[in-house]
Amino acid sequence: MKKNETTNPPKRKRVKKKVFRRLFYVSFLLSILLLVALFFSNLLPMHYFVLIGIALVLFDFGMLSLTLKKDWKKRFLGSFLTIVKMIGTILLLGYLVHTLLFLQKINHGNYNTQNYSVIVLNTGNYKDLKDIKDKKLGILNSKEEEGLQEAKKHINKKTSVEYVSVTDMDALLEDLLDQKVDAILMEDAQKSVLEEMSNELKNKEKIIYTFSVDVELNDGLIKNVDITKEAFNIYISGIDSYGKITSVSRSDVNMVVTVNPKTHKVLLTSIPRDYYVKLHGINTNLKDKITHAGIHGIDTSVKTVEDLLEIDINYYAKVNFTSLIKIVDELGGIDVDCDEAFRAYYEEDEVVNYSFKKGINHLNGKQALAYARERKSLKDGDVGRVKHQQQLIEALLKKALSKDILLKYNNLLNALNDKFVTNVGTENITKLIKQQIKEMPSWEVEKYTLEGTDAHEYTYSYKTVKSYVMMPKEESVTTAKDKIKNIMEA
């Protein structure tokens, strides 16, 4: 009996001390892992990193001293707080690893995806690509020579055809309708323009084969600056398509975001989609809608906007319909203040029918997309739509920089994954995050929309029929240039 009384208590104490020490070792190891991850992420200002390191070390050793006390209440408190800290550290590591993986997977826009269709008349007997062997295939010679050559290589591997080349889309359509060719090969963005101008193709077409080619971009578009010290311009392109973000498509949203990190001022300059401009690199005097610049790739859109506003665009970001829906939904919706009641109704893969009231509207992803796209029922038409797009950008920024983002952070990263393309480098993104954490500034956002007058003119994309365009007001373009200059040089 005496033997048990003298030997068992010391054994239990030794066991308890081992458990407490192991708890400390695990907690301390997690602290080291967190600090290593924070260091290599380069997201925190150095003084924050040092303070966090000191706090973690002091906490771990403080809890160790508590767990080794004789007082069971102190031991319990130390153990409990250590476990809570370990859980918190694991959660922070999860957030950090998720962020690092997201930054590594950002699509930095080194290629365009061109989606092609082989189209025949729906009255014919052609059902598959092999059915047009040795037949005439109409193609459209355009600026995208590299993409077209890759498309021809793809077709040549599948079958043999005789290519018949034309220089504009309406001629290509006429050749198909007059049966001068058996089929035509069209990139989907060009096809969308043709269907926008005429119902003939839509009513008489049958698609027998589809495929995609990736065309590498010679990205001379980046004009790098230290974005924590120098003002810069980002071109935002919102393309009118769902699915793969690298796809070439019309650019329905054309916005220049001018950011001055020293004054914490942001200017959103929007260009209506039908603005009648000279497309960069197109060797013709015929102008076109700025939305059609997107058909020729993001590089043409960027350089066309540079020409119009006489500015340097340092970076670009491209989003599509899918991007907006996912981002808004993962943020838990956004609030916009609408200055007029209107209804958005259109039919695509599904019927869209939403009503918006005057005043504050809380929008989910699909409602936000409808809000951004509708123009026909607005008093100011396309100008009103552009204002709504600016509202959405501002609302997204406000929500993303709010405290609410902490609970939705991982979901937001998942929503952004593969949903946008940008040539802003990862290093610059982390610099901007670090500066935001360090200074926590309040950003002042100003909005401006280029103005114009309604007109009907021939366009480069569709030369034979006049279509609606917006003729630029020179004084409005001059005002936009001045506003951008004032933000840049402040």
Buried (B, 14 or more C-beta within 10 A) or exposed (E): EEEEEEEEEEEEEEEBEEEBEEBBEBBBEBBEBBBEBBEEBBBBEEEBBEEBBEEBBEBBEEBBEBBBEEEEEBBEBBBEBBBEBBEEBEEBBEBBEBBBEBBEEBBBBEBBBBBBBBBBBEEBEBEEBEBBEEBBBBBBEBBBEBBBEBBBEBBEEBBEBEBBEBEBBBBBBBBBEEEEBBBBBBBBBBBBBBBBBBEBBEEBBBEBBEBBBEBEBEBEBBEBBEBBEBBBBBBBBBBBBBEEBBBBBBBBBBBBBBBBBEEEBBBBBBBBBBBBBBBBBBEEEEBBBBBBBBBBBBBBBBBBBBBBBEBEBBBBBBBBBBBBBBBBBBBBBBEBEBBEEBEBBEEEEEEBEBEBEEEEBEBBBBBBBBBBBBBEBBEEBBBBBBBBBBBBBBBBBBBBBEEEBEEBBBBBBBBBBBBBBBBBBBEBBBBBBBBBEBEEEEBEBBBBBBBBEEEEBBBBBBBEEEBBBBBBEEEBBEBBBEBBBBBBEE
